[in-house]
Amino acid sequence: MRLKNKVALVTGAGSGIGKETALTFAKEGAFVIIADINEVMSYETVQEIEAISGKSFFVKVNVTNEDSIKNMVKEVQEKCGKIDILFNNAGISGVGQLHEIERETWQKVLDVNVTGVFLVSKAVLPIMMDQNSGSIINMSSCIAEIGLANRASYAASKGAVLSLTKSMQVDYAKYNIRVNALMPGTIYTPFVEDYLSREPNRNAAIAKIKDRQLSGDLGKPIDVAYAALYLASDESKFMMGTPFVIDGGVVNGKSS
């Protein structure tokens, strides 16, 4: 029970990495708040947690809306009294070369992936500062370290999250708050499935993704969930402002 008596707030917990992480946190003893904009999928996550005798509840939130976030944090504080762990996981994809991207699309990716991290963290940090403790985990991507075709908006957003993580750590270390970033490679989630569904040759697209990873395969949500668990737990107390890469070898590149 590595998270016993801890309260964890997970955004984007209705599916994919967020859902798997929420389940993993619950199995390790955390009280997990499922924060998402999708009610149906979120309630399914809550039910799965309750089925394993975990503690959880759902709060609907739009991470780009400050009032929505304030209401979420207020409800969590009223019901739980504290927030020990914040996993800023909510995000959307962005596909296309720079000259192809409409400004509205560009802005939406930045609003969700970067401003969402800013707004949720802004609302939660005063609680952690009062507690003089906390662990914040921001979802970046290994794409923040490499160039990847047709991902201009997504790469920009995840690079910003990585830089934000490092600056946050400098500011909040004195409050005993740790801030780290997860840097996944391609993980098979509904997020990736949506991308594959738009590809004219699905099998070729999957093969191309697998080929760029030393593992020769796509990652699974549990691969990232275990990394998030480590950052959430006291075991990682000496990790601060760190990019935690779980990418199957994308950043290191192919050996031949």
SULVENZI-V404017 format. One line per field, one symbol per residue. phi: phi as a letter, one per 20 degrees, with the letter a starting at -180 (. if undefined). Layout:
phi = ???
This chain:
phi = .fcgmeddddemefblfffffgfffffeofedeedaeefffffffgfffffdmedabdcfbdfedfffffffffffffednaceccdedgacebcpfgfeefgffgfffffffdfffgfffgfeggffffflaqcdddedafffdcebfmcgffffffffffffgffgfffdffemdecccecfeedfcggffffffeefcgfffffffffedgfmbefdgfffffffffffeffdfdebmdeeeccmnfffnffb
